[in-house]
Amino acid sequence: MILDFTKDTFMEEYANKMVELYGVSVEEAHITEKYLVLGEVIREYISISWKESKEANRMYQKKEVYYFSMEFLMGRLFTSNLMNLGIYDAVKDGLEAYGIDINMLEELESDAGLGNGGLGRLAACFLDSIASTHYIGHGNCIRYEYGFFKQLINDNKQVEVPDLWLKLRNVWEIKKPKHTVKVCYGGTVRQSINENGKVSVELEDPFVVNAVPYDVPIVGYDTKLTNTLRLWSAEPAEESLVQGHEDYIQQVRAICNSLYPDDSTQEGKMLRLTQQYFFVSAGLHTIIRNHLKNHPNLDSLPEHVAIQLNDTHPVLAIPELMRLLLDDYQYEWVDAWNIVTKTMAYTNHTVLSEALERWPMEYIRQLLPRVYMIIEEIDRRWMYDLSHTHSHPELVQACRILRDGQVHMANLAIVGSMSVNGVAALHSKILIEDVFRDFYQVFPEKFNNKTNGITHRRWLMYSNPELTHLLDETIGTTWKLQPSDLTKLNAYVDDADVQENFLRVKKRRKEILAKYIKDVCNVEVDVNSIFDVQAKRLHAYKRQLMNVLHIMHLYNKLKEDKDFTMYPRTFIFAAKAAPSYVFAKKVIELINNLAQKVNNDPDVSRYMKVVFIPNYGVSIAEILMNAADVSEQISTAGKEASGTGNMKFMMNGAITLGTMDGANVEIVERVGREYAEIFGLTSEEVNHLKFEHSYDVWQIYHNDPSIKKVMEQLLDVNYFDNGSTYREIYDEVLNKNDEYLVLKDFWSYHEAQRNIDTRYANRSAWAKMCLVNIANSGYFSSDRTIKEYANDIWHIETY
Ligand SMILES: *Cc1c(COP(=O)(O)O)cnc(C)c1O
């Protein structure tokens, strides 16, 4: 084990470990052995400060936060860990001395895709920021055997392939069998009166599963503090094995088999519910065990632990903690409820009604009979309280947890938490004025906003070393620890040299992306064209379709109007669609078909190229965001809770082409409206339009020949070479009265795109605009977000 990490100590340890593990010299080792041994050496080095952190935590008893999330979209950890530890150069040089290129080994790490998109990536950024801002905080999640599916494009269509991320082993994790806990499902609830005259509750014949933790160290930047991401894996339990359930092992294996590739609807119902309870129950067991090592009882739990629930997926933590307190620790209801509601905090991530989780009561009753009883009692008492304080029957009805045969998880979350937060100012406003307005009447003090953020370490310092270097030279290095110091760049936005240097950096990043596009998509793109990027999950409300229809319109103009010109543009898309989301998959097919048509048409391809980069994930985002000139953030106003992609682009000097939605509003607030390209209806205008019922998509369709033409091309068998048509897309827009207002905002979007062309042509003004964006992006570091959570919700102090 290395105590003093230098190039030499590293080289020695590396060679020793190679012999110890594989019995070969470094020179003879296979590349996978070189990778695995490197991981081993680094993790052992981390384990020193990990152990010290745990000891210090036990000694000082500071309050800790646990971030419960069904998803942690971590991406690769190599670069981030080595950089945060400050040993990247020592490792790089040591490997080089052995003739090994560090980049080759970095590439062998799989992208830990334990998440779908924004929500999971937020959780990952938060872990990095919690450690880097010196707070004690841990993640709690599932160790999925297969992460988010790998996307291939075959025949222009999305094909899903399992993600074998554990193929080479996860070098960061360490299995901790001694911390195994039992999670119980099903069974029969037996109540009896015990010797103290109290009701005692037991579960008879449950289906028992062992939850075995795998711990991943979370190292912060420039600190010895090391936190833990605990990933739970399900294993068969002896007591259930002997009962001889036929397919018991199969069922246990299914629990952690895979991540649900859909963050907006509830699928696979029972299994997903099984997963939710699994990691929540296991996580709570650990928290209680740790607490009782240092305290006589659980009365003081809220003074030592805060639990943040990332969306409603972990909300069973509320009744489960009640169950543990009531049944295992003999608390009275009122005391238990007091503990629970001072410990839990809930973050809402969506206003889309189809994504607000609701479970059929019957499912929970069957799978978790005791937990269900507790939910019923929570609802009963809640209704009792409400009807005595707020008699308006509509309000009381709207706030019910159990309604229409369903358990409303968000309602349970609000009732059982000390804090409810949205993830951007506009989103939080919509929560209190619309989605949860009734709850806001009852608990105004619970509601608050925490605008999302991204770790500027991964998304700027490590993925864009060229820009980092430029910033260091221009404004010094304080911004690394104090990202708000990026505002120092405001003094240089008019400086011609800084502008030139920025444009050079951007070009370099575009070259790196262009090479990737050539290698993967076999498309040549011009780095002098505008790189216009829309990279995010494919969803109707995110309106990738508006972007595509607009490209089809530009194509028509270039073909039919000899005088029409545009600044050369490369339209880049990256997006995964949920496997069952037919419309989204059709849009992906449309993009790929259009790319083929455009790129092979010599009249047009001088002006534009269309590229679809497959398998969007964290590693691709790391080379995509920083190469963009234009950041497409074009959701229907009021639908995108926050967005975090928008922040990554901004921090790397791309201009936001967007609607006044989510955190775009706050981006514009910070840079000023003239340093972004904003278009489209506002959320108030959208509400008004829907309220009035005045919008008729057919009116646009019949009166606007350009739009009609594009829509008809979707149905034309002669439009694409392979004869594909897109009736589903046509119907979706026209027969649902353009639910997401794609055609309504079309011309406003077009105009914004024309403005981009004009503005890009003025290189100095463009560079200034990018620099203003970078200078004002420090606010969107998740370090700022975490400090707000820590001060306002968790009430935790730094390490
Ligand atoms: C940042 C990020 C997201 C979130 O993107 P939005 O544009 O905010 O939806 C999704 N997936 C990955 C891989 C990301 O890095």
The ligand as an SDF file (V2000), in Angstrom:
LIG
                    3D

 15 15  0  0  0  0  0  0  0  0999 V2000
  -26.4420   15.8670  -18.2040 C   0  0  0  0  0  0  0  0  0  0  0  0
  -26.9350   14.6070  -18.7380 C   0  0  0  0  0  0  0  0  0  0  0  0
  -28.3070   14.3900  -18.9220 C   0  0  0  0  0  0  0  0  0  0  0  0
  -29.3440   15.4540  -18.6490 C   0  0  0  0  0  0  0  0  0  0  0  0
  -29.5450   16.2170  -19.8180 O   0  0  0  0  0  0  0  0  0  0  0  0
  -30.7870   17.2140  -19.9650 P   0  0  0  0  0  0  0  0  0  0  0  0
  -30.4820   17.9710  -21.2060 O   0  0  0  0  0  0  0  0  0  0  0  0
  -30.7720   18.0840  -18.7670 O   0  0  0  0  0  0  0  0  0  0  0  0
  -32.0000   16.3860  -20.0740 O   0  0  0  0  0  0  0  0  0  0  0  0
  -28.7280   13.2020  -19.4390 C   0  0  0  0  0  0  0  0  0  0  0  0
  -27.8480   12.2230  -19.7350 N   0  0  0  0  0  0  0  0  0  0  0  0
  -26.5190   12.3920  -19.5800 C   0  0  0  0  0  0  0  0  0  0  0  0
  -25.6040   11.2880  -19.9520 C   0  0  0  0  0  0  0  0  0  0  0  0
  -26.0200   13.5760  -19.0710 C   0  0  0  0  0  0  0  0  0  0  0  0
  -24.6870   13.7150  -18.9020 O   0  0  0  0  0  0  0  0  0  0  0  0
  1  2  1  0
  2  3  1  0
  2 14  2  0
  3  4  1  0
  3 10  2  0
  4  5  1  0
  5  6  1  0
  6  7  2  0
  6  8  1  0
  6  9  1  0
 10 11  1  0
 11 12  2  0
 12 13  1  0
 12 14  1  0
 14 15  1  0
M  END
$$$$
